[in-house]
Amino acid sequence: MDAPVSSKSASYYELSWSILSSIGLFTTLLSIWAVVITRPSPLSYVPIVVSAAGAVANGLCYFSFYTSYAVTNRAAASVIADLLWLVQEAGLSFYSYQILSHALRNTTRTIFLAVFWLLIAAITATRMVILASRFLEITERAIASHATGPLQHRIDYLHVGYFAAIALVESWSSFFLLRLLHSAYRVSPKLSFTRQIFRHLLRSTEMRVASLCIIGVMRAVTYSLQITSQTASTLAGQLDRFAYTMECLFPIILVMDILASKKFHADRNTMSVAESPMARFQVLPSPGVVSPRDLEFARL
C-alpha cells in the first residue's frame, strides 16, 4: 500500500501552489479594477471568474495532498478543487465565445455553437472522471502528493484528452474569430482609422489564441508523463507546472485586451469602436457582406 500523508506537512508558502494561488488572487483583483474603470460587459467578467477559481483551487490542492487532515475533508477539498480547475481552464475559452455568440449569424452561428458546446461537454465529462478517480484514491488509499496511486495512469491519460479538448475548443473559436476579423479588415476603407483598429485586433487575437493553444498542447504532452499525484518531481512535471503558471497568468492578457479597447472611442456614424470591449465587434461583417449598413452587429 502507498504511503499515507506524512504527519509533518510542508509549509504552505514553501510550495508552488501558494504562489499559483497568490497569482490568482492578484489577477482577480486586477480584473476587478479593470471592470471598475471600464464599462462592464460579459467579457470583463471572464478574467475575474477564471482567476478566482484558480486561486481557490490551488489552495485546496495543498489542503488535499500536502496536509494530514481527515481523509474525508481532504477528499471533499479535492472534489471542489477539480471543479474549480474546470472553471479556470475551460472558462478561458468563453472570452472568444462571448464575442462570437453575438457576432456570428444564421447557419455559421449554429455550427459554431453546436461544436463549441459539444467540446465543452467532453471537457466537463473528462474532468468529472478525473475528479472521481482522485476522490477514490484519497478515500481508499489516502494518497499523498508524492505517492503513485493505482489510478494515476488513468488520471494521466484522462488529462491528455482533457487538455487536448481545451486546445481544440480554443482552435475552433479562433478559426471563426480570425475569419470574422479578416473579413472586417478587408472591407474597411484603406488608410482609415477603422482599418488600423482591425489590424490591431487581428494581431492581438492571433497572439492570444496561439498562446492558449500552445499551453493546452504543452500540458497534454507533459501531464501524460506524470508519475506522482501532485508533485513536480520530474522534468515533465516541472514543465507542466511552468505551463500551468503561464495559464494562471493568462487573465492578465485578457485584462490588457480590455483596457486597450479604452483608446478606441467612437462614433457609430464613422464606424469606429466604442469603449466596451464587446462594442469593438459592432462593425464586424459576416463573410461575403460588404455593405457598410450590414456591418453592425447587435451590442450587449
N, C-alpha and C positions, 0 to 999 in steps of 0.2 A: 504494500500500500504506500502511496506517495506521502511524503512528509507533510504534516499539517502546518498551519501557520505558526511561525515562531512566536513565543511569548514576548520576545523583545522586538517590538515593531520599530521600523526605521522612522526617523523623524520626518514629518510631512515635507518640510522645505529642504530636505536633503535629496528629494526625488524630483524627477522631471514633471510628474503630474501636478505638483504645486505650481510650477512655472507655467505650465499649459493652462491651468485653471486661472492663474493671475492674468495671463494674456486674454483669456475670455472675458474676465471681469473688466479689463481695460477697454477692450473693443466694444463691450456693451455700453460702457459709459460714453465712449467716443461716439457711438452710433446714436445714443440718446441726445447728445449735444448737437449732432448734425440735424436731427429732427427738430430740435428747438429753434435752430437758426434758419431752417428752411421750411417751406410749406410741406406738411406731412402728406405722404402718399403711400400706397401699399409697398412700393419699392423701399421706402425709408425704413420699414419695419423688418425687412428680411435680415439685415446685419444684426439688428437688436436680438431677434429671436435665436438665430444660429449661434451668436456669441454667448448669450446667456445659457443656452443649452450645453454648449461645450464647457463653460466654466463649472457648471454644477456636475456634469458627467465626469470630468476629470477628478474632481474632489471625491466623488462617490467611488471612483475606481480605486483610489488609495484606501478608502474605508473597506472596500470589498476584499482586496487582495493583499493588503500590507498591514492589516491590524489583526488582533486576536480577539475581537468581539465575538459575540454569539453567532453561530453559523446562520441562524435564521435572519438575523439583522444584516449580515454580510450578503446573504443571497438576495434579500429584498433590495439592498443598495445596488447590487449588480444588475438586477432587472431594470431599475429606474435609470441606471447609467446607460444601459444598452438602448433604452427608449429615447433618451436624450441625445445619444450619439446619432441615432437615426434622424432626429430632428436637425441636428447640426449638419450632418453630411449630406443628406438628401435635400435639406432646406436651402442650400446654396443654389440649387437649380431653379428655385422658384423666383429668383431675380429676373432671369430671362423669361420665365413663364408669365410673370405679371405683364411684361411688355407685349409678348406675342399673343396672349389671350385677348388683348384689346386691339391689337394692330392687324391681325390676320382676319380674313373674311371667308365666308362660304365654305367650299369643299376643302380648301387649304387649311382653314382653321380646324375643321372636323378631323382631318387626318392627323394634324399635329397633336391635338388634344387626346385622340384615341391612343396613339403610340406613347405619348408622354405619360399618361396615367397607367398604361399597361406596364411600362418600365418602373414607375413608382410603386405599383402593386408588387412587382417582382422584387424590388429592393426591400420593401416592407416585409414581405413573406420571408425572404432570406434572413433579414435581421431578427425576425421572431424565432427562427430555428436556432440562430446563434445565441439568442437570449435564453432559450430553453436549455440548450446544451451547457452553457455556463452555469445556469441555475442548478442543473443536475450535478455538475462537477463539484460545486461548492457544498451542496446539501448532502451528497452521498459520499464524497471523497475529501471534503474540507480542503480543497485545492488552494494553494497559495500562489503568489505571483511568480515564484521561482520554480514551481513544480510543473511537470508534464503530465497532464491528466489523460485518461483513456479516450476522451473525446477531443483532444487537442487537434489531431489531424483533421477531424471532421470540421472543427471550427476554422482551421486554416483554409481549407478548400472552400468553405462557405464564404469566407471573406474575399477570396479571389472572385467569385461570382458577384458578390455584393459590390465591390469596388469597380469591377468591370461594368456592371449595370449603371453605376453612377457616372462613369465615363461615357457610356453610351447615351444616357439621357441628356448629358450636357452637350455631346456632339450633335444629337438630334435637334436640340434647341438652337445651337449655334448655327446649324445649317439654315434654318428659317430666318434667324435674326440677321445673319450676314447677307442672305439673299435679299431681304427686305431693305437693308441699308444700302446695298449696292444699287438696287432699283431706284431708291430715292436719290442717290448720288448721281446716277446717270441722267435723270430728268431735271435735276436742279440747274438753274442757269449758270453758265460759266462765269468766273470772276465775281460770283455773288457771295454774300455772307452765308447764305444757306448752304452753298456747296462746301465752304470751309467747315461748317458745323458737321456735315455728314462725313467729311474726310476725318475729322477728329473722332467722331463716333465709331467709324469703321476701325480705326487703329486701336482705340481703347477696348472695343468689343472683341477684336481679334486677340489681343493680349490677355484679356480676362478669360475667355473661353479656352484658349490654348493652355494657359497655366493650370486651370482647373482640371482639364482633361489629363494633363501630364501628371498631376497629383494623383488622380484616380488610377491611372495605369501603373504608376510607380508603387502605390500602396497595394494594388492587386498582385504585383510581382513579389514585393518584399514580404508581404504577410504570408505568402504561401510557404516561406522558409522559416517561419517562427517555430521554435521548439519548446517554448515555455508559455505560460498563461499570459502574463502581462509585464514581462521584463525585456529590456533591450540588451540581451547578453551576447548576441552575435552581431556580425556586420550587417546582415539583413535586417535584424531587429533595430539596429541603430539607424539605418537608412529609412526604415518605416517610421521611426519616431521623428526623424527630420522631416519627412514628407507630411506627417500629421501636424508638426509645428507650423509648416507653411500653410496648411489648411486652416489652422486656428488663426493665423494672421490674415487670411484671405478677406474677411469682412472689412479690413482697412481699405482694400482696393475698392470695395463697393461704396464705402463712405466717400472716398476720393472721387468716385464717379458721380455720386450725388452732389457733392459740393462743387465739382467742376461745372455742373449744369447751371449753377447760380449766375455765371457770367453771360449766359445766353438769354438775356431779357429780350422780349419780342413783342411784335405787333402782329396779330393774326392776318392783317391785310398785306403785310410784307412777307408772310410765310416764314417768320423767324421762329425761334424757340423760346418758350416761356420758362419761368423759374422752376416749375415742378419737373422732376426727372421724367415722369410719365408724359408730360406735355411735349417733350422733345420729339416724340414719335407721332405727333399730330399730323405731321406733313409727310409721313412715310407712304409711298404709293404701293398699291397692290401690283404684283407682276403684270406688266403689259399696260398699266394705266399711266397715261402721260398728261392728262388734263389737270391743270392746277386745281380746278374745282373739286376734282376727285381725290386729291392728295391728303385731305384731312381725315383723321380717324377720331373715333369717339374718345373723349377725355374723361378720366375718373373724376 
